Amino acid sequence: MPCRTLSDLLILCSALIALACLALSGCGRSEEATKPCTGVEPRAWTVNLGEARRAVVYESEADCEEAVARCFRCRAYERLMVAEELLRVLTTEGIAEAMAAVGRKPEGNDFSRVADRAKWALERILGVSLPDVPLEPSSDDLAKLHAEASRLVEVYRSGIVAGVADHPVPPQEFDLLKRTYRGKIDTGILIATWENTQAMEDLLGEWPPIGRKMEDLVSIIGAKGEPHRRQDGTDAVRYVIREDLYGAAFSFDVRGGIIRSVWRWGLE
């Protein structure tokens, strides 16, 4: 029916605005916990363990900025992985280790510069503010900064876990996940490494892992991972997908049966 009065036109415009707001209401959600468990969570970039560590010791600040920008094109579990890796850099030992990984030795105020870049990156990934890094930071200065950053990483993690608790996977969708992925994520030496790795990545997009039960992951995949100890001393469960000298590893930090973080790195 055509609009015959100004009142009719205003009512129609209000209705169209309301529909537009409804359609856009979920578009700005960045946390994986708010996403339904149907269809793979899109992303424009994949990040491996160590990328953030390399970024903060580059000579160019633009490289560090680009690495952080890529984090926002990754999934939430990958952003959390980068944040955990950056925490390791906020110690004198971590800075020296990070520099050694890219073939550099600490010189002059490198400890200040690297720590400041790690702080800057954490602030943007977590959306928080951290204390300034002194020009010549002592081990105590870095320890205090590390403690505060660790606290904020846990707050960030808790937010993801709480969101997952508010969005349980319906039984029929869980059964669909098992039918889709069981038998497709094999470990060991395989011929179809890329397909197996892609299946794991698709699963972690369709079933965001942080805050989920490890036993549910095992049920979906149909296989248990192997126990291992991460570089930070954390006991975890690892799935290794390998073809001769190449492949990928996915490490799940599990506390009380709940997945707290996922680290991913390439093998070569």
DOTORGU-667766 format. One line per field, with one value per atom (N, C-alpha, C): x, y, z; residue in three letters; atom name. Coordinates in steps of 0.2 Angstrom, whole numbers, plus 5000, padded with zeros to 4 digits. Layout:
% DOTORGU-667766
east = [X ...] $
north = [Y ...] $
up = [Z ...] $
residu = [ALA ...] $
atome = [CA ...] $
END
This chain:
% DOTORGU-667766
east = [5004 5000 5005 5003 5008 5007 5012 5011 5008 5002 4998 4999 5002 5002 5009 5011 5018 5018 5013 5013 5015 5012 5013 5021 5023 5030 5035 5033 5038 5037 5031 5031 5035 5035 5038 5046 5048 5055 5058 5054 5055 5056 5051 5052 5058 5060 5066 5072 5072 5078 5079 5073 5073 5075 5073 5076 5083 5086 5093 5097 5094 5098 5098 5092 5092 5097 5097 5102 5109 5111 5118 5120 5115 5116 5122 5123 5128 5134 5135 5140 5147 5146 5152 5155 5152 5155 5161 5166 5173 5175 5171 5173 5170 5174 5172 5166 5165 5160 5153 5153 5146 5144 5148 5147 5143 5138 5135 5139 5138 5142 5139 5138 5136 5140 5144 5148 5155 5160 5167 5167 5170 5172 5176 5175 5179 5185 5191 5197 5201 5205 5208 5216 5218 5225 5226 5231 5233 5239 5239 5245 5248 5255 5259 5262 5263 5267 5274 5276 5282 5282 5276 5276 5276 5272 5272 5279 5283 5289 5294 5294 5298 5296 5290 5288 5290 5291 5293 5300 5304 5311 5314 5309 5311 5313 5318 5320 5315 5310 5305 5299 5296 5290 5284 5285 5279 5278 5284 5283 5279 5280 5277 5269 5268 5261 5257 5261 5257 5256 5260 5259 5253 5252 5247 5240 5241 5235 5232 5237 5235 5231 5233 5230 5222 5220 5213 5210 5214 5211 5211 5213 5213 5207 5207 5202 5204 5199 5200 5205 5205 5210 5217 5218 5224 5227 5222 5224 5226 5223 5225 5232 5233 5240 5245 5244 5249 5250 5245 5245 5249 5248 5252 5260 5261 5268 5271 5267 5270 5272 5268 5270 5277 5279 5285 5291 5289 5294 5295 5290 5291 5295 5301 5306 5312 5318 5324 5326 5325 5326 5322 5316 5312 5314 5316 5319 5325 5330 5336 5334 5329 5327 5324 5320 5317 5322 5327 5332 5336 5338 5342 5338 5331 5327 5327 5329 5329 5337 5341 5348 5351 5348 5351 5353 5358 5360 5357 5355 5353 5359 5357 5362 5359 5363 5360 5353 5349 5342 5337 5340 5336 5330 5332 5327 5322 5323 5318 5313 5316 5313 5308 5311 5308 5302 5303 5298 5292 5294 5289 5285 5288 5284 5279 5282 5277 5272 5273 5268 5263 5265 5261 5256 5259 5255 5250 5252 5247 5241 5243 5238 5232 5235 5230 5226 5230 5226 5221 5223 5218 5213 5215 5211 5212 5218 5219 5225 5226 5232 5237 5243 5249 5253 5257 5262 5267 5270 5276 5282 5286 5292 5298 5302 5307 5312 5316 5321 5326 5328 5333 5329 5325 5321 5325 5324 5327 5323 5325 5322 5315 5316 5310 5304 5307 5302 5298 5302 5299 5294 5296 5292 5286 5286 5279 5275 5278 5274 5271 5275 5273 5267 5268 5262 5256 5256 5250 5247 5252 5249 5246 5249 5247 5240 5239 5232 5227 5229 5224 5223 5228 5227 5222 5222 5217 5210 5210 5203 5200 5205 5203 5200 5204 5202 5196 5195 5189 5183 5183 5178 5176 5181 5179 5176 5179 5176 5168 5167 5160 5156 5158 5154 5152 5157 5156 5150 5151 5146 5139 5138 5132 5129 5133 5131 5133 5130 5132 5130 5133 5132 5126 5121 5115 5117 5114 5116 5116 5111 5111 5117 5119 5125 5131 5131 5137 5138 5132 5132 5134 5132 5134 5142 5145 5152 5156 5153 5156 5156 5150 5149 5154 5155 5159 5166 5169 5176 5179 5175 5178 5182 5188 5191 5195 5194 5197 5203 5204 5210 5214 5218 5223 5230 5233 5240 5245 5251 5257 5259 5262 5265 5259 5257 5252 5253 5249 5250 5246 5240 5236 5237 5243 5244 5240 5240 5236 5229 5226 5219 5217 5222 5221 5222 5227 5228 5222 5219 5214 5207 5207 5201 5201 5207 5208 5206 5209 5208 5200 5197 5190 5186 5188 5185 5185 5191 5192 5189 5187 5183 5176 5173 5166 5165 5169 5169 5174 5173 5178 5180 5187 5189 5190 5191 5193 5186 5187 5181 5177 5179 5176 5179 5176 5178 5183 5189 5194 5191 5187 5184 5179 5176 5172 5176 5182 5186 5188 5190 5192 5186 5180 5174 5173 5174 5173 5178 5184 5190 5190 5188 5189 5195 5200 5207 5209 5213 5216 5223 5225 5231 5237 5243 5248 5250 5251 5254 5260 5261 5268 5269 5275 5276 5278 5274 5276 5282 5284 5290 5290 5284 5283 5282 5283 5282 5275 5270 5263 5262 5259 5257 5251 5252 5246 5245 5240 5239 5240 5244 5246 5244 5241 5240 5245 5249 5254 5252 5252 5250 5256 5259 5265 5266 5269 5271 5279 5282 5289 5292 5295 5298 5294 5288 5283 5277 5273 5267 5265 5260 5258 5257 5257 5255 5250 5246 5241 5241 5243 5244 5238 5235 5229 5231 5231 5232 5225 5225 5219 5220 5215 5215 5208 5208 5201 5197 5200 5196 5194 5195 5193 5199 5198 5203 5204 5210 5212 5215 5219 5222 5224 5225 5228 5234 5239 5245 5246 5247 5248 5255 5258 5265 5266 5270 5272 5278 5278 5284 5288 5294 5299 5306] $
north = [4994 5000 5006 5011 5017 5021 5025 5030 5036 5038 5043 5049 5049 5054 5054 5060 5061 5056 5055 5050 5043 5041 5034 5034 5039 5039 5038 5042 5042 5035 5032 5025 5020 5021 5016 5017 5023 5025 5022 5022 5020 5012 5009 5002 4999 5003 5001 5002 5008 5009 5003 5001 4996 4989 4988 4982 4982 4988 4988 4987 4990 4990 4982 4979 4972 4968 4969 4965 4967 4973 4974 4973 4971 4970 4966 4960 4956 4957 4962 4962 4965 4968 4971 4966 4961 4956 4953 4954 4951 4945 4944 4938 4932 4926 4920 4917 4918 4915 4917 4923 4925 4922 4918 4916 4909 4908 4902 4896 4890 4884 4881 4886 4883 4887 4884 4888 4890 4890 4891 4899 4901 4908 4910 4916 4918 4921 4921 4925 4927 4932 4934 4932 4930 4928 4923 4919 4914 4916 4915 4917 4911 4910 4905 4907 4903 4904 4907 4912 4916 4922 4923 4928 4935 4935 4941 4942 4937 4938 4941 4938 4941 4948 4950 4957 4962 4960 4966 4967 4963 4964 4966 4967 4970 4977 4979 4986 4991 4989 4994 4993 4999 4999 4997 4999 4997 4990 4986 4979 4976 4979 4978 4979 4985 4988 4983 4981 4977 4970 4967 4961 4961 4967 4968 4968 4972 4973 4966 4962 4955 4951 4952 4949 4950 4956 4957 4954 4951 4947 4940 4938 4931 4929 4923 4921 4923 4923 4925 4920 4914 4909 4911 4913 4915 4922 4927 4933 4931 4927 4925 4922 4917 4914 4920 4925 4930 4934 4935 4939 4935 4928 4924 4924 4924 4924 4931 4936 4943 4943 4940 4940 4937 4932 4929 4934 4939 4944 4949 4950 4955 4952 4949 4947 4948 4949 4950 4943 4938 4931 4931 4933 4932 4937 4943 4947 4944 4942 4939 4933 4929 4923 4925 4930 4933 4935 4939 4942 4936 4931 4925 4922 4922 4918 4921 4928 4931 4933 4930 4932 4938 4941 4948 4947 4951 4951 4958 4958 4964 4969 4975 4981 4987 4991 4997 4997 5000 5001 4996 4990 4985 4983 4982 4979 4984 4990 4995 4995 4995 4996 4989 4983 4977 4977 4978 4978 4983 4989 4994 4992 4989 4986 4981 4976 4971 4973 4978 4982 4985 4989 4992 4987 4981 4976 4973 4972 4969 4974 4980 4985 4985 4985 4985 4978 4973 4966 4965 4968 4967 4973 4978 4984 4987 4987 4989 4994 4997 5001 4998 4998 4995 5001 5000 5005 5006 5012 5014 5010 5008 5005 5010 5010 5014 5014 5019 5019 5014 5012 5007 5002 4998 4994 4989 4988 4983 4976 4971 4965 4966 4970 4971 4975 4980 4984 4979 4975 4970 4965 4963 4958 4961 4968 4971 4972 4974 4975 4968 4963 4956 4954 4955 4953 4956 4963 4967 4964 4963 4961 4954 4950 4943 4943 4948 4949 4950 4955 4957 4952 4948 4942 4938 4936 4932 4935 4941 4945 4944 4945 4944 4936 4932 4925 4923 4926 4925 4927 4933 4935 4931 4928 4923 4917 4914 4908 4910 4915 4917 4917 4920 4920 4913 4909 4902 4899 4900 4897 4899 4905 4908 4906 4902 4900 4892 4888 4881 4878 4873 4870 4865 4866 4862 4855 4849 4842 4841 4843 4841 4844 4850 4853 4850 4847 4844 4837 4834 4828 4829 4835 4836 4837 4841 4842 4835 4830 4824 4820 4821 4817 4821 4827 4831 4830 4830 4830 4823 4819 4813 4809 4807 4803 4808 4814 4819 4822 4822 4825 4819 4816 4811 4814 4810 4813 4807 4809 4805 4807 4802 4804 4802 4807 4806 4809 4807 4809 4816 4816 4822 4827 4829 4834 4840 4843 4849 4848 4843 4842 4841 4837 4836 4843 4847 4853 4858 4858 4862 4860 4853 4851 4853 4853 4855 4863 4867 4874 4875 4872 4873 4871 4866 4864 4869 4872 4877 4884 4885 4890 4889 4883 4881 4880 4878 4876 4880 4886 4890 4887 4885 4881 4883 4890 4893 4892 4889 4888 4881 4878 4871 4866 4860 4854 4850 4848 4844 4838 4835 4828 4829 4835 4836 4836 4840 4840 4833 4829 4822 4818 4819 4816 4818 4824 4826 4823 4824 4821 4814 4811 4803 4801 4805 4803 4807 4805 4809 4811 4817 4820 4817 4819 4817 4822 4820 4825 4828 4834 4837 4844 4846 4852 4858 4863 4869 4873 4878 4881 4885 4887 4891 4886 4880 4875 4873 4875 4873 4865 4861 4855 4855 4852 4853 4846 4847 4841 4843 4839 4841 4836 4839 4835 4837 4833 4834 4831 4835 4833 4834 4828 4829 4824 4827 4824 4824 4819 4819 4824 4829 4835 4841 4841 4846 4845 4850 4849 4854 4853 4858 4855 4858 4856 4861 4858 4862 4859 4864 4862 4866 4862 4864 4864 4870 4870 4869 4864 4861 4862 4865 4865 4863 4858 4856 4853 4851 4848 4853 4860 4865 4868 4869 4872 4879 4881 4888 4892 4889 4892 4887 4889 4885 4888 4884 4887 4883 4886 4883 4885 4880 4882 4877 4879 4875 4871 4865 4860 4860 4861 4860 4858] $
up = [5000 5000 5000 4995 4995 5001 5003 5009 5006 5010 5007 5012 5018 5022 5025 5028 5031 5036 5040 5046 5043 5038 5035 5033 5030 5028 5034 5039 5045 5048 5048 5051 5047 5040 5036 5037 5038 5039 5045 5050 5057 5057 5053 5052 5049 5043 5039 5044 5048 5052 5057 5060 5065 5062 5056 5053 5051 5049 5048 5054 5060 5066 5068 5067 5069 5065 5059 5054 5056 5059 5060 5067 5071 5078 5080 5076 5077 5074 5069 5065 5068 5073 5077 5082 5083 5088 5086 5090 5088 5092 5098 5102 5099 5098 5095 5099 5106 5110 5107 5104 5102 5095 5092 5086 5086 5082 5082 5080 5082 5080 5073 5068 5062 5056 5053 5048 5051 5047 5049 5050 5056 5058 5052 5049 5044 5047 5043 5045 5039 5039 5033 5034 5040 5041 5046 5045 5050 5053 5060 5064 5067 5067 5070 5076 5081 5087 5085 5088 5087 5083 5079 5074 5078 5084 5088 5091 5093 5096 5091 5085 5080 5078 5078 5076 5081 5088 5092 5092 5089 5089 5082 5078 5071 5072 5067 5068 5066 5062 5060 5064 5067 5071 5066 5060 5055 5055 5055 5055 5061 5067 5073 5073 5070 5069 5064 5059 5054 5057 5061 5065 5069 5073 5077 5073 5067 5063 5061 5059 5057 5062 5068 5074 5074 5071 5071 5065 5061 5055 5057 5063 5065 5070 5072 5077 5084 5088 5095 5099 5097 5101 5098 5092 5089 5092 5094 5097 5104 5107 5114 5114 5109 5108 5107 5103 5102 5109 5113 5119 5124 5124 5129 5127 5120 5118 5119 5119 5121 5128 5132 5139 5141 5137 5138 5136 5132 5130 5135 5140 5145 5151 5150 5155 5151 5155 5152 5149 5151 5148 5142 5142 5136 5130 5132 5127 5124 5128 5125 5120 5123 5119 5112 5112 5106 5101 5104 5099 5096 5100 5098 5092 5093 5088 5081 5081 5075 5073 5077 5075 5078 5083 5086 5093 5095 5102 5105 5111 5114 5115 5113 5113 5116 5120 5122 5126 5123 5126 5123 5120 5116 5121 5128 5132 5133 5133 5134 5128 5122 5116 5114 5115 5114 5119 5126 5131 5129 5127 5125 5119 5114 5109 5111 5115 5117 5121 5126 5129 5125 5120 5115 5111 5109 5106 5110 5116 5121 5122 5123 5124 5119 5112 5107 5106 5107 5106 5112 5118 5124 5125 5122 5123 5130 5132 5139 5139 5145 5146 5151 5150 5154 5157 5162 5164 5159 5159 5155 5156 5151 5152 5153 5158 5159 5154 5153 5148 5149 5155 5157 5162 5159 5164 5168 5174 5178 5178 5180 5181 5185 5190 5194 5190 5186 5182 5177 5174 5169 5173 5179 5183 5185 5187 5188 5182 5177 5170 5168 5169 5167 5171 5178 5182 5180 5179 5177 5170 5165 5159 5159 5164 5165 5167 5172 5175 5170 5165 5160 5155 5154 5149 5152 5158 5162 5161 5162 5161 5154 5149 5142 5141 5144 5143 5147 5153 5156 5153 5149 5145 5140 5136 5131 5134 5140 5143 5145 5148 5150 5144 5138 5132 5130 5130 5128 5133 5139 5144 5142 5140 5138 5131 5128 5121 5120 5124 5123 5117 5114 5108 5108 5105 5105 5103 5106 5105 5097 5093 5086 5083 5085 5081 5083 5089 5092 5088 5087 5083 5076 5073 5066 5066 5071 5071 5071 5075 5075 5068 5065 5059 5053 5054 5049 5050 5056 5057 5060 5062 5065 5059 5060 5055 5050 5051 5046 5049 5055 5059 5062 5057 5059 5061 5065 5067 5065 5066 5063 5056 5053 5046 5041 5038 5033 5026 5021 5015 5014 5016 5015 5021 5022 5028 5028 5022 5021 5023 5020 5021 5029 5032 5039 5043 5042 5045 5044 5038 5036 5040 5041 5044 5052 5055 5062 5062 5057 5057 5056 5052 5051 5057 5061 5067 5072 5073 5078 5076 5070 5068 5069 5068 5068 5076 5080 5087 5091 5092 5095 5102 5103 5108 5115 5116 5122 5127 5132 5137 5136 5130 5129 5133 5133 5137 5132 5135 5131 5129 5133 5131 5125 5125 5119 5112 5113 5107 5105 5110 5109 5105 5108 5105 5098 5096 5089 5085 5087 5083 5082 5088 5088 5090 5093 5094 5100 5104 5110 5107 5109 5108 5113 5112 5116 5121 5127 5132 5131 5132 5131 5135 5136 5140 5135 5136 5131 5134 5129 5131 5137 5139 5146 5152 5151 5156 5157 5153 5154 5152 5155 5153 5148 5143 5138 5134 5129 5125 5118 5114 5107 5102 5096 5090 5085 5083 5078 5071 5066 5059 5055 5052 5049 5043 5038 5032 5031 5033 5033 5038 5035 5039 5040 5037 5037 5040 5042 5045 5050 5055 5059 5066 5071 5078 5081 5085 5089 5096 5100 5107 5112 5116 5120 5127 5130 5137 5141 5145 5148 5155 5159 5166 5168 5173 5175 5170 5164 5159 5154 5155 5151 5147 5140 5136 5137 5139 5141 5135 5131 5126 5120 5114 5109 5106 5105 5102 5095 5090 5083 5080 5078 5074 5069 5064 5058 5060 5057 5058 5051 5052 5046 5048] $
residu = [MET MET MET PRO PRO PRO CYS CYS CYS ARG ARG ARG THR THR THR LEU LEU LEU SER SER SER ASP ASP ASP LEU LEU LEU LEU LEU LEU ILE ILE ILE LEU LEU LEU CYS CYS CYS SER SER SER ALA ALA ALA LEU LEU LEU ILE ILE ILE ALA ALA ALA LEU LEU LEU ALA ALA ALA CYS CYS CYS LEU LEU LEU ALA ALA ALA LEU LEU LEU SER SER SER GLY GLY GLY CYS CYS CYS GLY GLY GLY ARG ARG ARG SER SER SER GLU GLU GLU GLU GLU GLU ALA ALA ALA THR THR THR LYS LYS LYS PRO PRO PRO CYS CYS CYS THR THR THR GLY GLY GLY VAL VAL VAL GLU GLU GLU PRO PRO PRO ARG ARG ARG ALA ALA ALA TRP TRP TRP THR THR THR VAL VAL VAL ASN ASN ASN LEU LEU LEU GLY GLY GLY GLU GLU GLU ALA ALA ALA ARG ARG ARG ARG ARG ARG ALA ALA ALA VAL VAL VAL VAL VAL VAL TYR TYR TYR GLU GLU GLU SER SER SER GLU GLU GLU ALA ALA ALA ASP ASP ASP CYS CYS CYS GLU GLU GLU GLU GLU GLU ALA ALA ALA VAL VAL VAL ALA ALA ALA ARG ARG ARG CYS CYS CYS PHE PHE PHE ARG ARG ARG CYS CYS CYS ARG ARG ARG ALA ALA ALA TYR TYR TYR GLU GLU GLU ARG ARG ARG LEU LEU LEU MET MET MET VAL VAL VAL ALA ALA ALA GLU GLU GLU GLU GLU GLU LEU LEU LEU LEU LEU LEU ARG ARG ARG VAL VAL VAL LEU LEU LEU THR THR THR THR THR THR GLU GLU GLU GLY GLY GLY ILE ILE ILE ALA ALA ALA GLU GLU GLU ALA ALA ALA MET MET MET ALA ALA ALA ALA ALA ALA VAL VAL VAL GLY GLY GLY ARG ARG ARG LYS LYS LYS PRO PRO PRO GLU GLU GLU GLY GLY GLY ASN ASN ASN ASP ASP ASP PHE PHE PHE SER SER SER ARG ARG ARG VAL VAL VAL ALA ALA ALA ASP ASP ASP ARG ARG ARG ALA ALA ALA LYS LYS LYS TRP TRP TRP ALA ALA ALA LEU LEU LEU GLU GLU GLU ARG ARG ARG ILE ILE ILE LEU LEU LEU GLY GLY GLY VAL VAL VAL SER SER SER LEU LEU LEU PRO PRO PRO ASP ASP ASP VAL VAL VAL PRO PRO PRO LEU LEU LEU GLU GLU GLU PRO PRO PRO SER SER SER SER SER SER ASP ASP ASP ASP ASP ASP LEU LEU LEU ALA ALA ALA LYS LYS LYS LEU LEU LEU HIS HIS HIS ALA ALA ALA GLU GLU GLU ALA ALA ALA SER SER SER ARG ARG ARG LEU LEU LEU VAL VAL VAL GLU GLU GLU VAL VAL VAL TYR TYR TYR ARG ARG ARG SER SER SER GLY GLY GLY ILE ILE ILE VAL VAL VAL ALA ALA ALA GLY GLY GLY VAL VAL VAL ALA ALA ALA ASP ASP ASP HIS HIS HIS PRO PRO PRO VAL VAL VAL PRO PRO PRO PRO PRO PRO GLN GLN GLN GLU GLU GLU PHE PHE PHE ASP ASP ASP LEU LEU LEU LEU LEU LEU LYS LYS LYS ARG ARG ARG THR THR THR TYR TYR TYR ARG ARG ARG GLY GLY GLY LYS LYS LYS ILE ILE ILE ASP ASP ASP THR THR THR GLY GLY GLY ILE ILE ILE LEU LEU LEU ILE ILE ILE ALA ALA ALA THR THR THR TRP TRP TRP GLU GLU GLU ASN ASN ASN THR THR THR GLN GLN GLN ALA ALA ALA MET MET MET GLU GLU GLU ASP ASP ASP LEU LEU LEU LEU LEU LEU GLY GLY GLY GLU GLU GLU TRP TRP TRP PRO PRO PRO PRO PRO PRO ILE ILE ILE GLY GLY GLY ARG ARG ARG LYS LYS LYS MET MET MET GLU GLU GLU ASP ASP ASP LEU LEU LEU VAL VAL VAL SER SER SER ILE ILE ILE ILE ILE ILE GLY GLY GLY ALA ALA ALA LYS LYS LYS GLY GLY GLY GLU GLU GLU PRO PRO PRO HIS HIS HIS ARG ARG ARG ARG ARG ARG GLN GLN GLN ASP ASP ASP GLY GLY GLY THR THR THR ASP ASP ASP ALA ALA ALA VAL VAL VAL ARG ARG ARG TYR TYR TYR VAL VAL VAL ILE ILE ILE ARG ARG ARG GLU GLU GLU ASP ASP ASP LEU LEU LEU TYR TYR TYR GLY GLY GLY ALA ALA ALA ALA ALA ALA PHE PHE PHE SER SER SER PHE PHE PHE ASP ASP ASP VAL VAL VAL ARG ARG ARG GLY GLY GLY GLY GLY GLY ILE ILE ILE ILE ILE ILE ARG ARG ARG SER SER SER VAL VAL VAL TRP TRP TRP ARG ARG ARG TRP TRP TRP GLY GLY GLY LEU LEU LEU GLU GLU GLU] $
atome = [N CA C N CA C N CA C N CA C N CA C N CA C N CA C N CA C N CA C N CA C N CA C N CA C N CA C N CA C N CA C N CA C N CA C N CA C N CA C N CA C N CA C N CA C N CA C N CA C N CA C N CA C N CA C N CA C N CA C N CA C N CA C N CA C N CA C N CA C N CA C N CA C N CA C N CA C N CA C N CA C N CA C N CA C N CA C N CA C N CA C N CA C N CA C N CA C N CA C N CA C N CA C N CA C N CA C N CA C N CA C N CA C N CA C N CA C N CA C N CA C N CA C N CA C N CA C N CA C N CA C N CA C N CA C N CA C N CA C N CA C N CA C N CA C N CA C N CA C N CA C N CA C N CA C N CA C N CA C N CA C N CA C N CA C N CA C N CA C N CA C N CA C N CA C N CA C N CA C N CA C N CA C N CA C N CA C N CA C N CA C N CA C N CA C N CA C N CA C N CA C N CA C N CA C N CA C N CA C N CA C N CA C N CA C N CA C N CA C N CA C N CA C N CA C N CA C N CA C N CA C N CA C N CA C N CA C N CA C N CA C N CA C N CA C N CA C N CA C N CA C N CA C N CA C N CA C N CA C N CA C N CA C N CA C N CA C N CA C N CA C N CA C N CA C N CA C N CA C N CA C N CA C N CA C N CA C N CA C N CA C N CA C N CA C N CA C N CA C N CA C N CA C N CA C N CA C N CA C N CA C N CA C N CA C N CA C N CA C N CA C N CA C N CA C N CA C N CA C N CA C N CA C N CA C N CA C N CA C N CA C N CA C N CA C N CA C N CA C N CA C N CA C N CA C N CA C N CA C N CA C N CA C N CA C N CA C N CA C N CA C N CA C N CA C N CA C N CA C N CA C N CA C N CA C N CA C N CA C N CA C N CA C N CA C N CA C N CA C N CA C N CA C N CA C N CA C N CA C N CA C N CA C N CA C N CA C N CA C N CA C N CA C N CA C N CA C N CA C N CA C N CA C N CA C N CA C N CA C N CA C N CA C N CA C N CA C N CA C N CA C N CA C N CA C N CA C N CA C N CA C N CA C N CA C N CA C N CA C N CA C N CA C N CA C N CA C N CA C N CA C N CA C N CA C N CA C N CA C N CA C N CA C N CA C N CA C N CA C N CA C N CA C N CA C N CA C N CA C N CA C N CA C N CA C N CA C N CA C N CA C N CA C N CA C N CA C N CA C N CA C N CA C N CA C N CA C] $
END
